[in-house]
Amino acid sequence: MENLLEAKNPVLFYHNGIGDRMLAMPTVRALSSLFPGRLKIFCQPGDRELFYYDLHLGGVYETDIRRGSEEWTFDARAVAEAVGECDLFISLAPWFSEDLSEFMSQYPAAETLGFFRAFKHARAFKDETTHSIDGVFEALEWFDPTLRLDDFVYPLHLPRENVEDARSLRAKVTDPFRVLVIHTESFPHKMWPVERYVSVLDKFFERHPDHVAFVVDVEDRGLNTGKYGAHVIPCPRLPLATAFALIGEADLFLGIDSCMLHAADFFRVPGVGLFGPTDWFVSGFRLSTHRHLFNGRSITNLDEASVLSALESLVAETRKSLAKTA
């Protein structure tokens, strides 16, 4: 195939954590525009509504993709049978596995593109310090180097019922109150102690009584136990799409390295991101007004005063912006 854009049955695969899948969305959107109505995607169950709800695709095939002891696994032959014909296979995944190799073996004549030597067209990320949004988007140079990231970076188009549920929650907070959304859950090495959130929130609400906080953790971790706990509204076990939509309704965000931080970024919600050993320059805010706080040894080394100062500086900055547009 002399021109990859001539592919009649292109198939795309990208899988990693939920947040990583979100960061790949500008690239997926661009590819769907290059192959309108032809691009087929296979992905994790639930991703069709969460990520690909509004794209003009040739098909979305959901399959169980699991993290094994050493690599991601899926039923490659079953996926190939469901997907059908493929003359171009694109993998944006930052990993390779036996099952990906098995899937590719079902299409020996297809052109294959990815970030490992096993692909006919292989390339590496240009720079390990590049933000993930940009790093994945670089793959589009295979097709059209004139494509602009800014044309494809916009919030997720979420199901209407989830958006309506989020707006109903937000409507419980009336003017002049402003909404801060908080997310604290992840792997242990990414989490900041609950008692420090409580301390910061008490000081923050004492100085800014016109704010309330929604907490979008899966479990209620007790962030409403402080002196100003009445300002904190736990929202445990929200559907993921509703949590994303609620973030989109917020004025500020505070949280750790997670898909919730990325949702705030895509919705252009000003936010404070707390980072320990993970790389903020790769997976932190990229699009919205933000503050990053980080400690390469441990996130627990971040002090309360710095988090409070970062939040307050965002409040001041966003109020100035609102005043200018009023």
Secondary structure, DSSP 8 states (H G I E B T S, - for coil): ---GGG-SSEEEE--S-HHHHHHTHHHHHHHHHHSTTT-EEEE-TTHHHHHSTT---SEEEE---EE-SSSEE--HHHHHHHH---SEEEE--S---HHHHHHHHT-TTSEEEESSTTSSEE---S-TTS-HHHHHHGGGGGT-TT--GGGT-------HHHHHHHHHHHTTS-TT-EEEEEE--SSGGG---HHHHHHHHHHHHHH-TTEEEEE--SS---TT-STTGGGEEE-TT--HHHHHHHHHT-SEEEEESSHHHHHHHHTT--EEEEESSS-HHHHS-SSSSEEEEE-SS-GGG--HHHHHHHHHHHHHHHHHHHHHH-
